[in-house]
């Protein structure tokens, strides 16, 4: 009985450690500003996105337009139905409203200033099926 309890405890600890590793942040978003667009159902949200090196952020969409400026590093932007776009520091990109997209960073990672113009009250981003 004691061996069973010890085994269960060891499995719980191993599972918790594995979960912590799996949950390491690929992207850190820091909200900087949020402004309601007058006489509309939209708001703008400005954020700083910091993405670790050689990582995909994951397929997702936004309930509106995403415009971004790469401050440091580089990404490959993959918008569904379009060829991949290489974007490096000092360059910007725009993702049309509700377009499913993903991004992969290079060896340095990326620091990006992002502005979302999205429908008020909706989640900023929604994961897209693979």
C-alpha positions in Angstrom: 0.0 0.0 0.0 2.8 2.4 0.9 4.6 1.6 -2.4 1.3 2.3 -4.3 1.0 5.7 -2.6 4.7 6.5 -3.3 4.3 5.5 -7.0 1.2 7.7 -7.3 2.9 10.6 -5.7 5.9 10.2 -8.0 3.6 10.1 -11.1 1.8 13.3 -9.9 5.1 15.1 -9.4 6.4 13.9 -12.8 3.1 15.0 -14.5 3.3 18.4 -12.9 6.9 18.9 -14.0 6.0 17.8 -17.5 3.0 20.2 -17.6 5.2 23.1 -16.4 7.7 22.4 -19.3 4.8 22.2 -21.8 3.4 25.5 -20.6 6.6 27.5 -21.1 5.5 30.7 -22.8 6.2 30.9 -26.5 4.8 34.4 -26.7 4.5 37.1 -24.1 1.9 39.8 -24.8 2.0 43.0 -22.8 -1.0 45.3 -23.3 0.1 48.9 -23.7 -3.1 50.8 -24.6 -6.8 50.2 -25.3 -9.0 52.8 -27.0 -12.7 52.5 -28.0 -13.3 53.6 -31.6 -16.0 56.3 -31.4 -19.4 55.5 -32.9 -18.5 51.9 -33.7 -18.4 48.4 -32.3 -14.6 48.4 -32.5 -11.6 49.1 -30.2 -7.9 49.3 -30.8 -5.6 47.4 -28.6 -1.8 48.1 -28.7 0.5 45.5 -27.3 4.1 44.4 -27.2 4.6 40.8 -28.3 7.9 39.0 -27.4 8.3 35.6 -29.1 11.0 33.1 -28.2 13.5 32.0 -30.9 12.5 29.3 -33.5 8.9 29.1 -32.4 5.5 29.1 -34.0 2.9 31.2 -32.2 0.1 28.8 -33.4 -2.7 29.2 -36.0 -5.2 31.8 -34.9 -7.4 34.6 -36.0 -8.6 38.0 -34.6 -12.1 39.6 -34.8 -10.6 42.4 -36.8 -7.4 43.7 -38.4 -3.8 43.1 -37.0 -1.1 45.6 -37.9 2.4 45.1 -36.6 5.9 46.6 -36.7 8.9 44.3 -36.0 11.2 46.1 -33.5 13.8 43.3 -33.2 14.3 39.9 -34.8 12.3 38.5 -37.7 9.3 36.3 -38.4 7.8 34.3 -41.3 4.1 35.3 -41.5 1.9 32.6 -42.8 -1.6 33.8 -43.8 -3.9 31.1 -44.9 -4.3 31.1 -48.7 -1.2 33.4 -49.3 2.5 32.6 -49.7 4.7 33.0 -46.6 6.0 36.5 -46.0 9.5 37.1 -44.4 9.3 40.2 -42.1 12.4 41.6 -40.3 13.2 44.4 -37.9 12.2 47.7 -39.3 9.4 46.3 -41.4 5.6 46.0 -40.8 2.8 43.8 -41.9 -1.0 43.7 -41.8 -3.3 40.7 -41.5 -6.8 41.2 -42.8 -9.7 40.9 -40.4 -10.5 37.3 -39.3 -7.8 35.8 -41.5 -6.3 32.6 -40.1 -2.6 33.0 -39.7 0.6 31.8 -37.9 4.1 33.2 -37.5 7.4 31.5 -36.9 10.4 33.4 -35.5 14.0 33.1 -36.5 17.1 32.2 -34.4 16.9 35.6 -32.5 13.2 35.5 -31.7 11.2 38.7 -32.2 9.9 41.7 -30.4 6.8 43.2 -32.2 4.6 46.3 -31.6 1.1 45.1 -32.5 -2.1 47.1 -33.0 -5.4 45.2 -33.2 -8.6 46.9 -34.4 -11.1 44.4 -33.2 -14.8 44.0 -32.3 -15.3 45.2 -28.7 -16.1 42.4 -26.2 -14.8 39.6 -28.3 -11.6 37.6 -27.5 -8.5 39.2 -28.9 -7.4 36.0 -30.5 -9.1 32.6 -31.2 -7.1 29.4 -31.9 -7.8 28.0 -35.4 -8.1 24.3 -36.2 -5.0 22.7 -37.7 
